[in-house]
Amino acid sequence: MIGKYSAKLDEKNRLFVPSKLRGELGDNFFVTLGVNCGHRCLTIYTAEEWQTLSANYNALSISQRAGATSLIFMNAAECSPDKQFRFALTPFLLQYAGIDREVMIVGRAGQAEIWDASEFAAFEAENLTPEKLLASLEAIGL
């Protein structure tokens, strides 16, 4: 998934799935807690990615499944967009990410993130520097 899309929550805390992400996300996907460079956001996983994440979690020892790791699952929401491609977010997820009404939905390779628009602007301002961009390109082998 790639790109960034501005959106607004409606009065029922629903978001529209951006048209360019509809095919990639499918009819059923998962939203849970996320973090990127110390900023809170929400992470969207396709059903396939969620199954991989679940299998990895279940392969951990019992002690590793405690604490923060389990928070990802206990706070997740399974989402099935309606005919207008809207999906609802829980009040807890909105509170965690500090989302009010204005949001950014951004692609992140195999996942996407949902950000409060002002928090995303701060994240982008902090990280969109030549030095950080070069380090990121080097990290992925370019």
N, C-alpha and C positions, 0 to 999 in steps of 0.2 A: 504494500500500500504506500502510495506517495501523495504528496500535495498537502495544502492546508486550506481549510474551508471555514469561513466564519458562519456562525449560526446563532440562533436565539432559542432559549427554552420557551415553550408556550406556558399558558397558565396552569397546565397539568404536569409540568416538569418533563415534557417530552421534547425530543430533538428529532429533526429530520435527518435521515441518513443521506449524506451527499450522494448525488447520482453517480459520481465516478467511483464510489466505494460500494455501492449496492451489490454488484456482482461478486466482489471479493469477500464481503462480509456474509453474504448468503441470507437465508431465511431465519437463521438462529445463530446468535453470537453471545459472548459473555463480556460484561464490564465489571471491573474490580479496581481496587486501589492501585495507584501507580506512583512512581517518582522518577524524576529526570533531573540530574544535576542538582539535587537538593530541593527541587520544587515539587510540590504535590500536584498530581494530575490523576486522571483515570486512564486505565489501559483497556482497550477493546481487543479481545481475542476471537478469532474465528472458532467455530466448533472444533475443527481439526487441531488448531493450536491449543485449545483448551484441553482436549484429550491428551495431547503430549505433555502439557503442564501438569495435568492430574496424574499421569503415569509417573512422571519424574517425582512428584510429591509423594506418591504412594511407595516409591522405591527407597525413600529416605528412612533412616532409623526412627524409632518412636521419639527419641529425644530431639531429633532434627525437625520433626513435624510439629513441635510445640512453638509457642510464641508468635513472632511476627510472620513466620511462614504460613501458619494456619489462618492469620487474618486475611490473607488474600482470598481464601476460599469462603470463610464465614461471612465476608462482606460482599461477595460477588452477586451479580444479578444476571439471570439468563434473560436475554432480550429477543423478542420476536416482533419485528416491525409490523405495524398495521398496513392497510392497503394504501395509505398515504405515505408510507415509509417512515413513520414516526415510531420512536421507542421511548419508554419512560425510564427515568433514573430515580433511584431511591433517595429519600431525604438524607440518609447517612452519607451516601457517596457524594452528593452535592456539597454537603457540609465539609467532608474530608478535603475535597479539592478546592474549596472556597468558591464554588461556582454560584454566581448570582443569575444573570439572564444572558449576558453576552458570552459566547464560548468560541473557542477555536478547536476544530477537529483536525488533527494532523496525522499523516501517514508515517509509519515507522517500520519500514520493511514488512515483516509478517504480522505486525499489529498496527493499531492506531491509538492515538491518545486524545482525550478530551480535556481541555484546559479552560479555566476561567480566562477570558480574553485579556484582562489586564495582567494576570500572572504570566500568561504566555508572552506578552510583550516584554515583560521584565526578563524572562528566561532568554528570549531571543536577543535582547540588548546585551546581556551578560556573555552570551556564548557565540555571537556572530562577530568574531574577531579573526583576523588572518592566522594568528597563532593557534587558536582553538580549532579552526577549520583544518589547518595543516595537520595538527595532532590527530584529528578525527580521520582524515584521509589516510594517514599512515597506519592508524589502528586497523583499518579495514583493508590494508594491503595495497593502497594506491600510492 
